[in-house]
Every structure is written in structure tokens, then in C-alpha cells.
Amino acid sequence: MTEDRGSKEAGADRPLVRVERPARGPDGPLDGVALVTLDRPEALNALSFRLVAELADALEALDGDPEVRAIVLTGAGGRAFAAGADIREMADGTPESLAAKGSFDRWDAVGRLRTPLIAAVRGFALGGGCELAMACDMIVAADTATFGQPEVKLGVIPGAGGTQRLTRAIGKARAMELVLTGRSIDAREAERLGLVTRVVPAEETVPAALELAGRIAALPPMAVRAAKEAIARADEMPLSAGLAWERQAFLGLFASDDQKEGMAAFLDKRPAHWTGR
Ligand code: HXC
């Protein structure tokens, strides 16, 4: 039974994740930006173990490349960012079999990236797809996007951050309602609740995310990474520890060439030339 269901993964012999770098914006290649696409549209980009492993490998490789200063993550096909973890693959699992695979560990790779990561969400971001979007630093959503954590309807709960990141993003009262009922929300409601950074017309989703990534990639990377890490720590630390960490990071940047250059350029009234050191 398990094998029958598991073997139905479409596109078994082609990559399920595409990487374009540099990504191409409307005006040509975008310096320092990579575009990563979940490429399993026939299953609404359902996040099989193999797809997640390929995604983690791709993102970790990009994160280790100093030429890559911002990443956009999207789903192929336009109908979905990702409709969740692959239900077919999990259906016959037991606590032991699913833990033994250890494959859920790869989901955590996204939250460990140091490079800014922007989700460009068109269509469904449900279950693990919503969790994946929330593990990114920002979400640019199509006006047709749908977000939700429908896991209770399958007899489980979110398993990759849905109860934790959604609660931090929109607060306990609203997270409780969404997770306990499995209700989906549209892009405008997601924007009102503070889940997404920006809502744009569907066809502009990836270009808008690339444009945002391009603006980040043009800035001094040490400062950008420190800023990302400091904000991420706001969820992890008590305020006093977070403030202390922020101050240390701020002071540390005064050892960088880019700080000297940035402040000198301001005082000289000229554009800064960043070296990333
Ligand atoms: C496997 C999936 C899938 C999924 C869609 N498909 N979602 N396959 N896992 N999560 C497949 C369908 O089986 C179908 O394949 C094809 O994609 C198109 O989907 P349809 O259902 O025919 O499309 P539509 O009728 O338009 O409905 C779209 C939908 C629905 C509302 C998004 O597909 C849906 O409810 N999907 C499941 C959403 C969900 O419950 N996600 C949470 C999963 S649990 P075939 O071969 O039939 O054409 C989870 C836990 C995370 O994410 C834990 C992380 C650690």
C-alpha cells in the first residue's frame, strides 16, 4: 500500500527544484539574486521528501555562495506555491516510520539560511506550503493567493512551524481560529493580519519579489545579514537579550570596510561602492 502510493510521485526522474542565477528581472539579469522554483505543478508542488531534500540542497548551496545576496522562492505553474507536504507519501506512515526517515529534518534548513529569502506566493500555500512561506523572511503574495493550515482536517497538526510561526506572525487568537478550524484565508486577509509583506496582481508576483530581492542584493551584505539575524532573534530571545545581541552586531559592523565606505560616501555626497567586506 505504502509503495503503491509513494511510487506515484510525478516527475520521478527530473529535478523537482529549479535554480536560476542570476535571476532575470524585466530589465535583464539581476546581480546577486537567485530564483528557486518548486517544480512539481502536476501535484500543486506538494512537498515530497525528495522535493524538500532538493530544495534544502539548493538553498544551502546558494547560502554558501557569496555572489548570492538574496533569494526568491516560488512555485511553478501559478496554481500553487505548494499545497502542503505530500499526503500520498505520508498517508500510511507511522510515528516510527516517519521519524526513522529523518526526512522532516530537511524542512529546518530553510530557517537556518543567512541569505534573505523572499517567498513569491501564487495560488495555494497550504499546510507545509504555508509553513515554508512563513519560514522565508518575507512573503510577496498574489492577490489570488490562499494561505491556510488545514492539517486538522487530515487528523494531524502542522508539523513544520505552523503553530509557532503563524502565532508569532498574527497572534494567538487568530492563529487558534485558523489552525483549529483549518480555514483558509485570501491574500487580502493575510495582509490585514500581518502575514504577508505585500499583495500584488498575480502576474506581478515573481517580478515584484525579484525587484525587492534586487534592492536588498544591492546593499552591503554584511549589514543585510546582520539585520536579518537580529530580526530573527526577536522571535527567539527575551527583549533584553535581543537588545544586547543587536548592540553587539551593530558595533561589530564598524570593523567592516562597507561601514567605512557607507559613511564616507554619505559625507562625501557620492554613491557608495560596496565590497562585501
Ligand atoms: C499530495 C496533492 C496535494 C498534497 C494536491 N495534490 N495537494 N498531492 N499532497 N498536499 C495533488 C492532487 O492529489 C491532485 O493530483 C493534484 O495535486 C491537483 O489537486 P486537486 O485536488 O485535484 O486540485 P483542486 O481540486 O483544485 O484542489 C486544490 C486544493 C486540494 C484545495 C489545494 O488539492 C487540497 O486540498 N490539497 C491538500 C491541501 C492540504 O491538506 N495540505 C496539507 C497537507 S499536510 P491527482 O493525481 O489526483 O491529479 C501538511 C503537513 C506539513 O502539509 C507537515 C510538515 C512537516
Boltz pocket constraint, residues with backbone or C-beta under 6 A from the ligand:
constraints:
  - pocket:
      binder: B
      contacts: [[A, 41], [A, 42], [A, 43], [A, 44], [A, 46], [A, 47], [A, 83], [A, 84], [A, 85], [A, 86], [A, 87], [A, 88], [A, 104], [A, 107], [A, 124], [A, 126], [A, 127], [A, 128], [A, 129], [A, 150], [A, 151], [A, 154], [A, 157], [A, 158], [A, 159], [A, 160]]
      max_distance: 6.0
